Amino acid sequence: PTGCRVATHAIALFCVSLSARAGVVFSTTLDSAPPGWTMAGDWEFGTPTSTAYGDTTTTHSGTRVYGVEINGSWLSDWNTCYLTTAAIDCGDFTNVQLDFWPWLNAADFEMDPAMGDWVSIEMSTNGGATWTTVWQFTATVTDTKWEHIVLAVPAADRKSDVRFRWGYKLGMGYFGSWTLDDISVTGTPSAPQVTNKTPAAGTVISTATCNIDVTFSAPVV
């Protein structure tokens, strides 16, 4: 948009041209571990080598992934495993989406919702104080290739501290993995805001100086 305004009792014309674009809030190909991410339970970071239960020995890109026991079958004893991101600033974005590539093997004989088995993604917008489930599987999932998942997470719009965590919990036994690669958060930059301070009526403005404060609330290209 373009805005122009002449201030009252001032010899001044102020115009500004702004444009918005689709934005990448955060992106990682996992060539290296993102700073501040934490692993709880049996999550690992590295090059996958396990072929147990149909797990992948490839990456979607690069040479590294996150996964639950990426170098062998997973021995679970009702373990709850979480991979948690650091804070992601979505304060200047709307239409926020979580985009990632998973390879998941949670076979039907493993998944028993009545026993509390689940595979989930949760989100926090308050520094990890509370979490909301934004995606969950409690049924058969046996991937044979890298899948692509894009989740709309409108609760993250305009939030300055957004965190995601991938959760994996199964019963006692040996199981396949949940492997992740190429993770990003995208959104639409919020409409930039321009503030024009108009002098009060009767104010005399010299031709030498005329100060106007402009505030941009989103990236401008």
N, C-alpha and C positions, 0 to 999 in steps of 0.2 A: 504493500500500500504506500501511497504518497500523501503527505499532509502539509498544508501550507497555511500560515496564519499571520495576519498583521496585528501587532500589539496596539492597544488603544493609546493614543497620544504618543506614539513612538514612530520614528521614521526607521522602520525595520521590517524586513520580510524574511520569514524563516521557513525553509522547506527541507524535508528529509525523505529519502527514498529507502525503503526497507524491503528485504525479501526473506522468506523462510524456506527451509529445505528439510527433507526427511533426515533425521540425525541418528548417529550411532552413539549411544550413551556409554556403552562399555563393550569391548570385544577382546577375546583371547582365542588363539589357535592352540594354546597349551604347549607351545614349543618350550616354555618355561612355566613354572608354577606361578599363578597370579599372587602378588603380595597380599598378605592378610587372610587368605583362604585357609580354613581349618578342616581337618579330617578327624572324625570320631568313629570308633569301632574299627572296621576292617577296610575302610577306603584306602587306596594307594594311588600314588602318582608315578608314572613311568611308561615303559614300553610293554605292551601286552604280549604275553607268550602262552597263555593258557588256552587249550582247546577243550577243556572240560565242559560238558553239557551244552556244546554249541557256542561257546564263547569265542570272541574274535581274537585273532593274532595280528590284526591290521589296525591302523588308525584311519580316521576319516581324512585327516591331513597331518602333515608333519610326522613326528616320531613318538609323541607321548600322548597319554590320555589320563583321565581319572577313572578308577574302577574299584569295585569291591573284589579284592583278591585277584589281581590281574595276572598272576603267575601260577595259578593252580585253582582247583575246585575250592569253593568257599565252605569251610566248616562252621556252620552256624549253631549257636546254642541260645536261640532267642535274642541274639544280639541286635541292638538298634544302631544302625550305621548312618551317620550324617556327613555330607559334604556341604560346607557352608561358605558362602562368598563373604568378602569384606563389604563394607558399606558402598553402595552405588548411588550417586547423586542424580536423581531424576527431577530435581526441583524446577528445571526449566523446560520440562517435556510433558506432553500429553500423548494419549494413544500408545502407552508403553507396552512393549511385548518382550517376552523372554524367548530366545531362539537358540536351539541347541540340537546336537546330533547324538542320539543314544543307540546303544546295542544292548538290549535287555533280554535276559533269559530267566524267567520266573515261571517254570512249567506248572501245569494244572495240579500235579500231585504235590507240589510244594505250597501253593497258595491256598490258605484256609482262613477266610475272613473271620470265621467264628472263633478262631484261635488267635486273632490279632495280627495275621500276616498282612503286609501291605508294602507297596512301592509308591512313594509320594514325592511331590514337590511342595514346599511350603514357602511362604513369604512373610517378612516382617517389615513394617514401616516405622518402627520405634526402637531401632537399635538392638533388636533381638529380644526385647522384653516379652513380646507375645508373637505367636505365629499363626498364620491362616493357611489351610490347605488350598492350593490352587489347581492341583492335578493329582489324581490317585488311580492306581490299578489294584484290584483285588481279585483278578482273574488270570486266565492263561495268557502269558506273553512269551513267545519263543521267537526272537528275531533271528533272521538268517542273513541280514545285511544291516548297514547303517541306515537308520530312519531319520526323518527330519521333523521336529516338533516345534511349532510356533504357538506360544500361549499369550493371549491378551490378558494383561493384568492391570485393569483400569484403576485399581486401588493404589497403584504406584505412581499415578499421575501427580506431578508437582510435589512429590515427596523427596526430601533431601537425604534421607537415610533409608535406602531400600536394600534388603538382604534376601537372598534365596538360599534354600538348602534342599538337597536331594536326600531322601530318606529311604532306607531299605531294611526291612525286618521280616525274617522268615523263621520257621521253627527249627528244631534240632535236626542236624544232618548235613550232608554235602550238597551244595547247590551251585548253580551258575551265577554269573556276575551281572552287575549293571555297570556298563562302561559308557563314558561321556567324552565328547570331543567338540571343538569349535562352538564355544558358548558366547552369546552376545545378548545385549539388551539394547533395543532400539526404541525410537519414539519420534513424535513430531514436535519440533521446537515450539514453545508457546509463542503467541503473537507478541512481538516486541511492543513495549509501551513507551510512548514519548510524552514527557511532561514539559509543558511550556509555561514558564512563570511570566504572566502578563503584569506589567506595572499598573499600580492603582491609578484611577482616573486623576488627572491633574499633575501627575509626576512628569517632570521635565527630564528627558533623556538626552544626553549630549550625543553628538554624531560620532564622537571618538570611541565610546564604549557602550555596548549593549550585551549584557550577560543573560543567556538562556540555559537553564539546566535541562539536560537530556539524559534519561535513564533507560537503558536497554535491559530487559528482563530475559532475553534469550539471545543466542548467537545470531549475528547478522553477517550475511555473506555478500 
